[in-house]
Amino acid sequence: MTKHEIRNTQHEQLWHEFRAAFFVWRNNEEEQHPMSWSDAENKRFLDVKEASEYLGLAKSTLYKMASERRIPVTKMGRRTKFDREQLHRWVRANSMEPIPLKKGC
């Protein structure tokens, strides 16, 4: 085995050890601090998936509406976030009251 092959083997071994240790750590973190939907319900800023579930719209629809500036959106770096309070106001502002039917129709 050449010096280069030994070095690559050592790097691969270190990578696998690091990866295994990371997943053990992540699983421990999730057990100690599980993220549940109740936590998501208390978050002020929602990601696209959470906002789509909150509004009942497809993620692609939200992206399109955001790019057309038809819905309030907050950019955090490259991430698109939705402020729950602004979404709530937006829904109320864009809601229509039903027209009562006339009697006898």
C-alpha positions, -999 to 999 in steps of 0.1 A, spaced: 0 0 0 14 34 -10 17 64 13 -11 81 -5 -34 51 -2 -27 48 36 -35 85 40 -68 81 21 -77 51 42 -70 70 74 -91 99 62 -120 76 54 -117 60 88 -117 93 105 -147 105 84 -167 74 94 -158 78 131 -168 115 130 -201 107 112 -210 79 137 -202 102 166 -222 130 151 -253 108 146 -250 96 182 -248 132 194 -278 143 172 -300 114 184 -291 123 220 -301 159 214 -334 149 198 -342 128 228 -334 156 252 -350 184 232 -375 168 209 -390 192 183 -428 186 181 -455 203 162 -465 221 194 -431 238 193 -437 247 156 -471 262 166 -453 286 190 -427 297 165 -430 332 152 -412 325 119 -424 296 98 -405 279 70 -423 272 37 -435 237 48 -449 250 81 -465 280 64 -481 257 37 -496 235 64 -508 266 83 -524 282 53 -535 250 35 -516 259 3 -490 240 -17 -453 250 -11 -450 259 -48 -480 282 -45 -464 300 -15 -431 304 -34 -449 318 -64 -470 342 -42 -438 353 -24 -419 360 -56 -449 380 -68 -451 398 -34 -487 388 -30 -480 374 5 -459 388 34 -425 371 34 -393 376 53 -359 368 38 -333 356 63 -302 352 42 -312 327 15 -341 313 36 -377 323 30 -396 327 62 -431 336 70 -441 357 101 -470 340 117 -485 373 129 -482 389 94 -498 358 79 -527 360 103 -533 396 95 -529 389 57 -556 361 59 -580 384 78 -574 413 53 -580 390 24 -611 372 38 -645 380 25 -677 379 44 -704 356 29 -733 373 12 -765 363 30 -790 346 7 -823 364 2 -853 347 16 -874 329 -10 -845 320 -33 
